[in-house]
Amino acid sequence: MKKHLIFLLMITAAVSGFAADQDVAVYEIHYNAALSYASQLVILQDMAKTQPSDANEFYTKALRKLVAEYSNIKDDNEKKAADEQAIILAAQLGAGKHAPAASDLWQVANRFEAAMARAEAMMALGNIPAPAYIPQIIRVLESMNVKPTPNRLYGERIANGAIIALERYQDPSGYLPVFFASIGWYAPIVREQATKSLAIIAQDPSSYMMDVVKKSSYNHYAKFAALKNTEAAAIDNKKKVEIAVEALNQGWRSNNRNEEIKITLAEMRKLAINMINRYKSDNQAIYQLLERSCTQGGLDEKFSAIATLASQGTEESSKRLSKLLVDLNNKRLRNNIDQEDEQLVRAVIPALGQLGLAQSRSALSAVGASNWPPAVVKLADEALDQLKR
């Protein structure tokens, strides 16, 4: 041990003496003469500082030798030094975009123990780039996404490396794994990195998000996250509203009794309704879905659905809202009204006035004969004045 320490001090002094010359051949001589991985690490650390030119071939040979010997390293300190070497070599080869090192970089990503070594190797592959390894890196991230690793920080570091690698590749196949990382079990810093990477991997994620929203293989939380991601993305409004309509449809397809899931579905429907309101849709399916939200959703959802029907400005909207008002009038006549109905009628009547279509005249005219309070009757009279003759 004492001999190794003396040799390490000699190496350090020697490196300091020739570092200014930045001669890769000299570095290589000292690296090959080093008696331990710790001694070699000192040389690589100095090279990372001085950045000698034309070093990629040396780095490639050093990494290949390290990969070949790695499984035989038993001493913990030496294993740690080998991992640190791998981090430096991967970073340098990635920065140099040195494709011949790709297979050995993948060996580091796949076989080495240190999370940072594995992460740096994947990032280097993305930086080169070496597209042959995209499927392998995707599998790494997908396996990390499934559940927390026993050592959470270990899994987060590997996942973060895979995310950045896929960002650098900018290949569409990496979008969904990174998307699921952005809503996964990871610490906020990893999820935030995934969110940033998504915008770089694909500027238009609409096809991926539609798949998540539509396919039964994805759960309600993923669907809601996909809708939120769609709303935040810089994509065409027509594509946004198409996904919103599908999300509203999916939000009414489930009969799950789990309260947490029911809340998620309701929030997804409300966001979808607001997006339809904002961007408008010529999809006729929206009318039945919005009518259902008007009658079966929570109060906030009902208000949003009423406003959205009115914003469409169509005869079909007027027909659906008129039907809702007729039902409310009938409930009032039967004295079967509750506080929520009192609030709804005050939303439906102005919505019909906003539409201004003559086909709602009958429902609005019936308000005065339905025993509503004077304030409601006044709203109906004002709406009638807005109707087209």
C-alpha positions as CSV (number, residue, x, y, z in Angstrom):
1,M,0.0,0.0,0.0
2,K,2.9,2.3,0.9
3,K,4.5,1.6,-2.5
4,H,1.3,2.5,-4.3
5,L,1.0,5.8,-2.4
6,I,4.6,6.7,-3.2
7,F,4.0,5.9,-6.9
8,L,0.8,7.9,-6.9
9,L,2.7,10.9,-5.5
10,M,5.4,10.4,-8.2
11,I,2.7,10.3,-10.9
12,T,1.1,13.4,-9.6
13,A,4.4,15.3,-9.7
14,A,5.2,14.0,-13.2
15,V,1.8,15.0,-14.6
16,S,2.2,18.5,-13.2
17,G,5.6,18.7,-14.9
18,F,4.4,17.8,-18.4
19,A,0.8,19.0,-18.3
20,A,1.7,22.3,-20.0
21,D,2.9,20.5,-23.0
22,Q,-0.5,18.8,-23.6
23,D,1.2,15.8,-25.3
24,V,-1.2,12.9,-25.4
25,A,1.7,10.4,-26.1
26,V,3.3,11.4,-22.8
27,Y,0.0,11.1,-20.9
28,E,-0.4,7.6,-22.5
29,I,3.0,6.5,-21.3
30,H,2.3,7.5,-17.8
31,Y,-1.2,6.1,-17.9
32,N,0.0,2.7,-19.1
33,A,2.8,2.7,-16.5
34,A,0.5,3.4,-13.6
35,L,0.2,0.5,-11.1
36,S,-3.4,1.1,-10.0
37,Y,-6.7,2.5,-11.2
38,A,-6.3,5.3,-8.6
39,S,-3.0,6.3,-10.2
40,Q,-4.5,6.2,-13.7
41,L,-7.4,8.3,-12.5
42,V,-5.0,11.1,-11.5
43,I,-3.7,11.3,-15.0
44,L,-7.2,11.3,-16.6
45,Q,-8.3,14.1,-14.2
46,D,-5.4,16.2,-15.3
47,M,-6.2,15.5,-19.0
48,A,-9.8,16.6,-18.4
49,K,-8.4,19.9,-17.1
50,T,-5.8,20.5,-19.8
51,Q,-7.9,19.1,-22.7
52,P,-5.0,17.9,-24.9
53,S,-5.9,17.8,-28.6
54,D,-6.4,14.6,-30.6
55,A,-6.9,12.5,-27.4
56,N,-9.9,10.5,-28.6
57,E,-7.9,7.5,-29.7
58,F,-6.2,7.3,-26.3
59,Y,-9.5,7.7,-24.5
60,T,-11.0,4.9,-26.6
61,K,-8.1,2.5,-25.8
62,A,-8.2,3.4,-22.2
63,L,-12.0,2.8,-22.0
64,R,-11.7,-0.6,-23.9
65,K,-9.0,-1.7,-21.4
66,L,-11.1,-0.6,-18.5
67,V,-14.2,-2.4,-19.7
68,A,-12.2,-5.6,-20.3
69,E,-10.8,-5.5,-16.7
70,Y,-13.8,-4.2,-14.8
71,S,-15.3,-7.5,-13.7
72,N,-12.0,-8.6,-12.2
73,I,-11.6,-5.6,-9.9
74,K,-12.2,-6.7,-6.3
75,D,-10.9,-3.9,-4.2
76,D,-13.6,-1.4,-3.4
77,N,-11.4,1.6,-3.6
78,E,-10.0,0.4,-7.0
79,K,-13.6,-0.2,-8.2
80,K,-14.5,3.3,-7.2
81,A,-11.5,4.7,-9.1
82,A,-12.4,2.6,-12.1
83,D,-15.9,4.1,-12.0
84,E,-14.5,7.6,-11.8
85,Q,-12.3,6.8,-14.8
86,A,-15.3,5.7,-16.8
87,I,-17.1,8.9,-16.0
88,I,-14.2,11.0,-17.3
89,L,-13.6,8.8,-20.4
90,A,-17.3,8.8,-21.3
91,A,-17.6,12.6,-20.9
92,Q,-14.5,13.2,-23.1
93,L,-15.6,10.7,-25.8
94,G,-19.1,12.1,-25.8
95,A,-17.8,15.6,-26.2
96,G,-15.5,14.5,-29.0
97,K,-18.4,12.7,-30.6
98,H,-16.1,9.7,-31.1
99,A,-18.3,7.0,-32.7
100,P,-15.7,4.1,-32.5
101,A,-16.1,4.1,-28.7
102,A,-19.8,3.5,-28.8
103,S,-19.8,-0.2,-28.1
104,D,-17.5,0.2,-25.1
105,L,-19.6,3.1,-23.8
106,W,-22.7,0.9,-23.9
107,Q,-20.8,-1.7,-21.9
108,V,-20.2,0.9,-19.2
109,A,-23.9,1.9,-19.3
110,N,-25.0,-1.7,-19.1
111,R,-22.4,-3.4,-16.8
112,F,-20.8,-0.8,-14.5
113,E,-22.0,-0.4,-10.9
114,A,-21.8,3.3,-10.4
115,A,-25.0,5.1,-11.4
116,M,-23.1,8.2,-12.5
117,A,-20.8,6.1,-14.8
118,R,-23.8,4.4,-16.4
119,A,-25.5,7.8,-16.8
120,E,-22.5,9.5,-18.3
121,A,-22.0,6.7,-20.8
122,M,-25.6,6.9,-22.0
123,M,-25.3,10.7,-22.3
124,A,-22.1,10.2,-24.3
125,L,-23.9,7.8,-26.7
126,G,-26.6,10.4,-27.2
127,N,-24.0,13.1,-27.8
128,I,-22.1,11.1,-30.5
129,P,-24.8,10.2,-31.5
130,A,-24.9,6.4,-31.8
131,P,-28.4,5.6,-32.9
132,A,-27.9,1.8,-32.7
133,Y,-28.2,2.1,-28.9
134,I,-31.5,4.1,-28.8
135,P,-33.6,0.9,-28.1
136,Q,-31.3,-0.2,-25.3
137,I,-31.4,3.3,-23.6
138,I,-35.2,3.3,-24.0
139,R,-35.4,0.0,-22.2
140,V,-33.2,1.3,-19.4
141,L,-35.5,4.3,-18.9
142,E,-38.7,2.2,-19.1
143,S,-37.3,-0.2,-16.5
144,M,-36.5,2.7,-14.2
145,N,-40.0,4.2,-14.8
146,V,-41.8,1.1,-13.5
147,K,-41.2,1.7,-9.8
148,P,-38.7,3.3,-7.4
149,T,-35.4,1.5,-7.0
150,P,-34.4,0.4,-3.5
151,N,-31.8,3.2,-3.5
152,R,-33.9,6.0,-5.0
153,L,-31.0,8.3,-5.8
154,Y,-29.3,5.5,-7.7
155,G,-32.3,5.0,-9.9
156,E,-32.8,8.7,-10.4
157,R,-29.3,9.2,-11.6
158,I,-29.6,6.4,-14.2
159,A,-33.0,7.7,-15.3
160,N,-31.7,11.2,-15.6
161,G,-28.8,10.0,-17.8
162,A,-31.2,8.1,-20.0
163,I,-33.5,11.1,-20.3
164,I,-30.6,13.4,-21.4
165,A,-29.3,10.8,-23.8
166,L,-32.7,10.5,-25.5
167,E,-33.0,14.3,-25.6
168,R,-29.7,14.4,-27.4
169,Y,-30.7,11.8,-29.9
170,Q,-34.0,13.7,-30.6
171,D,-35.5,10.5,-31.9
172,P,-39.3,10.3,-31.7
173,S,-39.1,6.8,-30.2
174,G,-37.8,8.3,-27.1
175,Y,-40.7,10.7,-26.5
176,L,-43.1,8.4,-24.6
177,P,-40.5,6.9,-22.2
178,V,-39.4,10.5,-21.3
179,F,-43.0,11.6,-21.0
180,F,-43.7,8.8,-18.5
181,A,-40.5,9.8,-16.6
182,S,-41.9,13.4,-16.4
183,I,-44.9,12.0,-14.4
184,G,-43.0,9.2,-12.7
185,W,-41.9,8.5,-9.2
186,Y,-38.7,10.6,-9.4
187,A,-37.6,13.7,-7.5
188,P,-38.8,17.0,-9.0
189,I,-35.4,17.8,-10.5
190,V,-35.6,14.6,-12.6
191,R,-39.2,15.2,-13.7
192,E,-38.4,18.8,-14.6
193,Q,-35.5,17.6,-16.7
194,A,-37.8,15.1,-18.5
195,T,-40.3,17.9,-19.2
196,K,-37.6,20.1,-20.7
197,S,-36.3,17.2,-22.8
198,L,-39.8,16.5,-24.2
199,A,-39.9,19.9,-26.1
200,I,-36.5,19.1,-27.6
201,I,-37.3,15.5,-28.6
202,A,-40.5,16.5,-30.5
203,Q,-41.9,19.9,-31.2
204,D,-45.3,18.3,-32.1
205,P,-46.2,15.6,-29.6
206,S,-49.9,15.4,-30.6
207,S,-49.7,11.9,-32.1
208,Y,-48.1,10.5,-29.0
209,M,-50.5,12.2,-26.7
210,M,-53.5,11.1,-28.6
211,D,-52.3,7.5,-28.3
212,V,-52.0,7.9,-24.5
213,V,-55.4,9.5,-24.2
214,K,-57.1,7.0,-26.5
215,K,-55.6,3.6,-25.7
216,S,-56.9,1.5,-22.8
217,S,-53.4,0.3,-21.9
218,Y,-52.8,3.7,-20.3
219,N,-54.4,4.6,-16.9
220,H,-56.4,7.7,-16.1
221,Y,-53.5,9.5,-14.5
222,A,-51.4,9.1,-17.7
223,K,-54.4,10.3,-19.8
224,F,-54.8,13.4,-17.7
225,A,-51.1,14.1,-17.8
226,A,-51.1,13.7,-21.6
227,L,-53.9,16.2,-21.9
228,K,-52.1,18.7,-19.7
229,N,-48.9,18.2,-21.7
230,T,-51.0,18.8,-24.9
231,E,-52.3,22.1,-23.6
232,A,-48.8,23.2,-22.6
233,A,-47.3,22.3,-26.0
234,A,-46.7,24.7,-28.8
235,I,-48.9,22.9,-31.3
236,D,-51.7,23.7,-33.6
237,N,-55.0,24.5,-31.8
238,K,-56.9,22.1,-34.0
239,K,-54.7,19.2,-32.8
240,K,-55.2,20.4,-29.2
241,V,-58.9,20.3,-29.4
242,E,-59.0,16.9,-31.1
243,I,-57.1,15.5,-28.2
244,A,-59.4,17.4,-25.8
245,V,-62.5,15.9,-27.4
246,E,-61.1,12.4,-27.0
247,A,-60.1,13.1,-23.4
248,L,-63.7,14.2,-22.6
249,N,-64.9,11.0,-24.2
250,Q,-62.5,8.9,-22.1
251,G,-63.5,10.9,-19.0
252,W,-67.1,9.6,-19.4
253,R,-66.2,6.0,-20.4
254,S,-65.0,4.8,-17.0
255,N,-67.4,3.7,-14.2
256,N,-64.6,3.3,-11.7
257,R,-65.8,3.8,-8.1
258,N,-62.4,4.7,-6.6
259,E,-62.8,8.2,-5.3
260,E,-59.3,9.3,-6.2
261,I,-59.8,8.1,-9.8
262,K,-63.2,9.7,-10.0
263,I,-61.6,13.0,-9.0
264,T,-58.9,12.6,-11.6
265,L,-61.5,11.9,-14.3
266,A,-63.5,14.9,-13.3
267,E,-60.4,17.2,-13.5
268,M,-59.5,15.8,-16.9
269,R,-63.1,16.4,-18.2
270,K,-63.0,20.0,-16.9
271,L,-59.7,20.7,-18.6
272,A,-60.9,19.1,-21.8
273,I,-64.1,21.2,-21.7
274,N,-62.1,24.4,-21.2
275,M,-59.9,23.5,-24.1
276,I,-63.0,22.9,-26.3
277,N,-64.3,26.3,-25.2
278,R,-61.0,28.0,-26.0
279,Y,-60.2,26.3,-29.4
280,K,-63.7,25.3,-30.7
281,S,-64.5,22.1,-32.5
282,D,-66.6,21.0,-35.4
283,N,-66.7,17.4,-34.1
284,Q,-70.4,16.6,-33.5
285,A,-69.5,14.2,-30.7
286,I,-68.9,17.1,-28.4
287,Y,-72.6,17.9,-28.0
288,Q,-73.6,14.6,-26.3
289,L,-70.5,14.7,-24.2
290,L,-71.1,18.3,-23.1
291,E,-74.8,17.6,-22.4
292,R,-73.7,14.7,-20.1
293,S,-71.3,17.0,-18.3
294,C,-74.2,19.5,-17.9
295,T,-76.4,16.9,-16.2
296,Q,-74.0,14.4,-14.5
297,G,-70.8,16.4,-13.7
298,G,-70.0,18.4,-10.6
299,L,-71.2,21.9,-10.4
300,D,-68.0,23.5,-11.8
301,E,-68.1,21.0,-14.6
302,K,-71.7,21.9,-15.4
303,F,-71.0,25.6,-15.5
304,S,-68.0,25.0,-17.8
305,A,-70.0,22.7,-20.1
306,I,-72.8,25.3,-20.4
307,A,-70.3,28.1,-21.2
308,T,-68.7,25.8,-23.8
309,L,-71.9,24.9,-25.5
310,A,-72.7,28.6,-25.7
311,S,-69.3,29.4,-27.1
312,Q,-69.8,27.0,-30.0
313,G,-72.5,29.3,-31.4
314,T,-74.4,26.5,-33.2
315,E,-78.0,25.5,-33.4
316,E,-77.1,22.2,-31.8
317,S,-75.8,24.1,-28.8
318,S,-79.0,26.0,-28.6
319,K,-81.0,22.7,-28.9
320,R,-79.0,21.1,-26.0
321,L,-79.2,24.1,-23.7
322,S,-82.9,24.6,-24.5
323,K,-83.6,21.0,-23.5
324,L,-81.7,21.6,-20.2
325,L,-83.8,24.7,-19.5
326,V,-87.0,22.7,-20.2
327,D,-86.0,20.1,-17.7
328,L,-85.3,22.7,-15.1
329,N,-88.6,24.4,-15.8
330,N,-90.4,21.1,-15.3
331,K,-88.5,20.4,-12.1
332,R,-89.6,23.8,-10.8
333,L,-93.2,23.1,-11.6
334,R,-93.0,19.8,-9.7
335,N,-91.4,21.7,-6.8
336,N,-88.5,19.3,-7.1
337,I,-85.8,21.9,-7.3
338,D,-82.6,22.1,-5.3
339,Q,-79.9,24.8,-4.7
340,E,-77.8,23.5,-7.5
341,D,-80.7,23.8,-10.0
342,E,-81.2,27.4,-8.8
343,Q,-77.6,28.1,-9.8
344,L,-77.8,26.2,-13.1
345,V,-80.8,28.0,-14.4
346,R,-79.0,31.3,-13.8
347,A,-76.2,30.0,-16.1
348,V,-78.3,28.4,-18.8
349,I,-80.6,31.4,-19.5
350,P,-77.8,33.9,-20.2
351,A,-76.1,31.2,-22.3
352,L,-79.2,30.9,-24.5
353,G,-79.3,34.7,-24.8
354,Q,-75.6,34.7,-25.8
355,L,-76.5,32.2,-28.6
356,G,-79.4,34.4,-29.7
357,L,-81.1,31.7,-31.7
358,A,-84.9,31.7,-32.2
359,Q,-85.2,28.0,-31.5
360,S,-84.7,28.6,-27.7
361,R,-87.7,31.0,-27.6
362,S,-90.1,28.4,-26.3
363,A,-88.0,27.3,-23.4
364,L,-87.2,30.9,-22.4
365,S,-90.8,31.9,-22.7
366,A,-91.8,29.1,-20.3
367,V,-89.7,30.4,-17.5
368,G,-92.3,33.0,-16.6
369,A,-94.9,30.3,-16.1
370,S,-92.7,28.0,-14.2
371,N,-92.8,29.7,-10.8
372,W,-89.2,30.9,-10.8
373,P,-88.3,33.9,-8.7
374,P,-88.6,37.3,-10.3
375,A,-84.8,37.6,-10.8
376,V,-84.8,34.4,-12.9
377,V,-87.8,35.6,-14.9
378,K,-86.0,38.9,-15.6
379,L,-83.0,36.9,-16.9
380,A,-85.3,35.1,-19.3
381,D,-86.9,38.3,-20.5
382,E,-83.4,39.8,-21.2
383,A,-82.4,36.6,-23.1
384,L,-85.6,36.7,-25.2
385,D,-84.7,40.3,-26.2
386,Q,-81.4,39.0,-27.6
387,L,-83.0,36.3,-29.8
388,K,-82.9,36.8,-33.6
389,R,-86.3,37.6,-35.0
